[in-house]
């Protein structure tokens, strides 16, 4: 199988609370925490995917004008062996409703995570790229 067919393209949102913790979710039937987000629908932009997935997974609408690109990154896919995730990651300021958001859609668990504390249950995208980038800001 060609390497390109093993790439999963997604969009994700990094949101921090007042203590610097990052909002993470765990999809049902998986073991890794990851940023809210998901796969693009046909014809959908990375930005639109991030907005839609955040709302679907947490029931919280984000302001498109406040969604800022952090970058497009590649890392080992957390839940699909032998695949790479290519994630367009955006940051969004804290939305108070997110502090009370519970799991929706395919999400089983919601947790605010301290990005400076290593954990074995984090997606590689978080530990290798996103958390270091957020801590550098």
QUIHU-V813248 format. One record per residue. N is the residue number from 1. RES is the residue in three letters. PHI is phi in whole degrees, -180 to 180 (none if undefined). BURIAL is b if it has 9 or more other ideal C-beta (glycine too) atoms within 8 Angstrom, else e. Layout:
((N & RES & PHI & BURIAL) (N & RES & PHI & BURIAL))
//
This chain:
((1 & UNK & none & e) (2 & UNK & -67 & e) (3 & UNK & -57 & e) (4 & UNK & -63 & e) (5 & UNK & -75 & e) (6 & UNK & -96 & b) (7 & UNK & -95 & b) (8 & UNK & -106 & b) (9 & UNK & -95 & b) (10 & UNK & -139 & b) (11 & UNK & -124 & b) (12 & UNK & -146 & b) (13 & UNK & -124 & b) (14 & UNK & -102 & b) (15 & UNK & -126 & b) (16 & UNK & -113 & b) (17 & UNK & -90 & b) (18 & UNK & -66 & e) (19 & UNK & -95 & e) (20 & UNK & 87 & b) (21 & UNK & -73 & b) (22 & UNK & -108 & b) (23 & UNK & -70 & b) (24 & UNK & -132 & b) (25 & UNK & -132 & b) (26 & UNK & -127 & b) (27 & UNK & -73 & b) (28 & UNK & -55 & e) (29 & UNK & 81 & e) (30 & UNK & -122 & b) (31 & UNK & -119 & e) (32 & UNK & -104 & b) (33 & UNK & -81 & b) (34 & UNK & -150 & b) (35 & UNK & -68 & b) (36 & UNK & -60 & b) (37 & UNK & 158 & b) (38 & UNK & 177 & b) (39 & UNK & -75 & e) (40 & UNK & -73 & b) (41 & UNK & -90 & e) (42 & UNK & -53 & e) (43 & UNK & 78 & e) (44 & UNK & -90 & e) (45 & UNK & -75 & e) (46 & UNK & -59 & b) (47 & UNK & -62 & b) (48 & UNK & -63 & e) (49 & UNK & -62 & b) (50 & UNK & -59 & b) (51 & UNK & -64 & b) (52 & UNK & -65 & b) (53 & UNK & -65 & b) (54 & UNK & -60 & b) (55 & UNK & -66 & b) (56 & UNK & -66 & b) (57 & UNK & -80 & b) (58 & UNK & -125 & b) (59 & UNK & 72 & e) (60 & UNK & -121 & b) (61 & UNK & -86 & e) (62 & UNK & -104 & b) (63 & UNK & -86 & e) (64 & UNK & -55 & e) (65 & UNK & -70 & e) (66 & UNK & -99 & e) (67 & UNK & -81 & b) (68 & UNK & -115 & e) (69 & UNK & -70 & e) (70 & UNK & -93 & b) (71 & UNK & 152 & e) (72 & UNK & -113 & e) (73 & UNK & -131 & b) (74 & UNK & -121 & e) (75 & UNK & -155 & b) (76 & UNK & -60 & e) (77 & UNK & -69 & b) (78 & UNK & -69 & b) (79 & UNK & -115 & e) (80 & UNK & -131 & e) (81 & UNK & -55 & e) (82 & UNK & 65 & e) (83 & UNK & -124 & b) (84 & UNK & -116 & b) (85 & UNK & -98 & b) (86 & UNK & -111 & b) (87 & UNK & -113 & b) (88 & UNK & -86 & b) (89 & UNK & -103 & b) (90 & UNK & -118 & b) (91 & UNK & -111 & b) (92 & UNK & -141 & b) (93 & UNK & -60 & e) (94 & UNK & -57 & b) (95 & UNK & -108 & b) (96 & UNK & -51 & e) (97 & UNK & -62 & e) (98 & UNK & -67 & b) (99 & UNK & -64 & e) (100 & UNK & -107 & e) (101 & UNK & -66 & b) (102 & UNK & -111 & e) (103 & UNK & -67 & b) (104 & UNK & -137 & e) (105 & UNK & 52 & e) (106 & UNK & -89 & e) (107 & UNK & -84 & b) (108 & UNK & -104 & b) (109 & UNK & -147 & e) (110 & UNK & -123 & b) (111 & UNK & -150 & b) (112 & UNK & -91 & b) (113 & UNK & -115 & b) (114 & UNK & -75 & e) (115 & UNK & -70 & b) (116 & UNK & -91 & e) (117 & UNK & -106 & e) (118 & UNK & -62 & e) (119 & UNK & -141 & e) (120 & UNK & -77 & e) (121 & UNK & -100 & e) (122 & UNK & -101 & b) (123 & UNK & -65 & b) (124 & UNK & -55 & b) (125 & UNK & -56 & b) (126 & UNK & -68 & b) (127 & UNK & -70 & b) (128 & UNK & -87 & e) (129 & UNK & -130 & b) (130 & UNK & -68 & b) (131 & UNK & -61 & b) (132 & UNK & -58 & e) (133 & UNK & -65 & b) (134 & UNK & -68 & b) (135 & UNK & -71 & e) (136 & UNK & -80 & e) (137 & UNK & -90 & e))
//
